[in-house]
């Protein structure tokens, strides 16, 4: 019987199994590394996308804040514009009265009364309300007492108004200067 020689090109059953096992383990390692690299690249792309979205959101928030500040600034700057527009006819009437050289007192008085009505209408449109508290209880938030006088009215009642007060939207612009009844 002849001996069979094994050639190196033909692996033995033990060597073939080892080679297959080595190939199987090498392929998943390379395939796994490729998968991990692909996942890493995808995650990096997603992170860049999220960072870009974050930067844009921060910029948009800053733009909104800046626009809101500009709007508030313009609102403060031009808030009086409507009221000033209502006062222009009053100024026109006053200038016309000053320019009148006729010397007619009745005509001048009529012009001043017209101007006072225009001013009252401008105040009304501007929500400015006159305080004329005669006969009301003294309110230190709306009135400023100048003196106390003996009166037949109840104590701390406004007897006379020396200077009218004004409110705007229930906020006192100027308190009324008043004389108050003294306690008996």
Secondary structure by P-SEA (a helix, b strand, c coil): ccbbbbccccccaaaaaaaaaaaaaaaaaaaaaaaaaaaaaaaaaaaaaaaaaaaaaaaaaaaaaaaaaaaaaaaaaccaaaaaaaaaaaaaaaaaaaacccccaaaaaaaaaaaaaaaaaaaaaacbbbbbccccccccccbbbcccccccccccccccccbbbbbccccccccccbbbbccc
